Amino acid sequence: MAWDAEPAAASPRVCCQLQEDEAAAVHRTARLRGLCLGQLGNMRPIQENGELRIESRLDKIIEPLREKIRDLEKSFIQKYSPVKFLSEKDCKRILVTGGMGFVGSYLMDKLMMDGHKVTVVDNFFMGRKRNMEHWIGHENFELINHDMLEQLSIEVDQIYHLASPASPPSYMYNPFKTLKTNTVGTLNMLGLAK
Ligand SMILES: O=c1ccn([C@@H]2O[C@H](COP(=O)(O)OP(=O)(O)O[C@H]3OC[C@@H](O)[C@H](O)[C@H]3O)[C@@H](O)[C@H]2O)c(=O)[nH]1
């Protein structure tokens, strides 16, 4: 047959065969559907019971966890010491270097409770996390891990420069670094204060 020849009309025998095949397919599909529906019908009560049992068991496990999360959220909200509200004019942005240390952490607490916005800069050399962790997440508080020997670019109204390895063991740990922190670090802070 030429490639562009019209397809021959289907003979009555072929048509009949096609109709039989179609009828058989429809019948098979209907049987399958019936079977599936029947099985689903049989399974539903078992499945529903199963789901109910699982759900009630999950609830028993999840409920205490939900309770714990609620408690944690409450303690998280309540954990800050009360801070004064200051008007925009009175509220200062204050930088405390070495604010994780002994002196700096007391100063930071006072400034925070007075209602100022406090940025602590510390290289975590000697400072203790527990000195400031009670302010983490507070909207007026910011902690920056920074070495005083590097330039710092920040806009503040006041600076308290307390970053220095002050206690004798840390002072002597690396004397050159100590000298540089006390000189170059202080110069950097003076540059920021200009
Ligand atoms: O280069 C540095 C060196 C130090 N620091 C930080 O500066 C802070 C210094 O705090 P320290 O507690 O060591 O020193 P402080 O001056 O606050 O208190 C110190 O002097 C008074 C004594 O009574 C205290 O016992 C002693 O710790 C630390 O948080 C340290 O990590 C820097 O950020 N950069």
The ligand as a Gaussian input file, in Angstrom:
#p B3LYP/6-31G(d) Opt

LIG

0 1
 O       41.009000      41.057000      73.195000
 C       40.073000      40.875000      73.990000
 C       40.291000      40.509000      75.326000
 C       39.233000      40.325000      76.175000
 N       37.977000      40.507000      75.730000
 C       36.831000      40.335000      76.628000
 O       36.882000      41.305000      77.641000
 C       36.226000      40.809000      78.773000
 C       37.101000      41.067000      79.975000
 O       36.419000      40.574000      81.097000
 P       37.192000      40.055000      82.389000
 O       36.202000      39.445000      83.299000
 O       38.363000      39.219000      81.979000
 O       37.777000      41.379000      82.982000
 P       37.041000      42.470000      83.856000
 O       37.842000      43.724000      83.706000
 O       35.615000      42.584000      83.551000
 O       37.146000      41.910000      85.322000
 C       38.444000      41.648000      85.833000
 O       38.878000      42.721000      86.620000
 C       38.282000      42.868000      87.885000
 C       38.439000      41.591000      88.680000
 O       37.833000      41.715000      89.932000
 C       37.843000      40.456000      87.908000
 O       38.037000      39.253000      88.631000
 C       38.470000      40.338000      86.600000
 O       37.832000      39.328000      85.859000
 C       35.994000      39.333000      78.541000
 O       34.641000      39.116000      78.268000
 C       36.843000      39.008000      77.335000
 O       36.334000      37.948000      76.536000
 C       37.747000      40.895000      74.429000
 O       36.615000      41.041000      74.008000
 N       38.798000      41.079000      73.597000

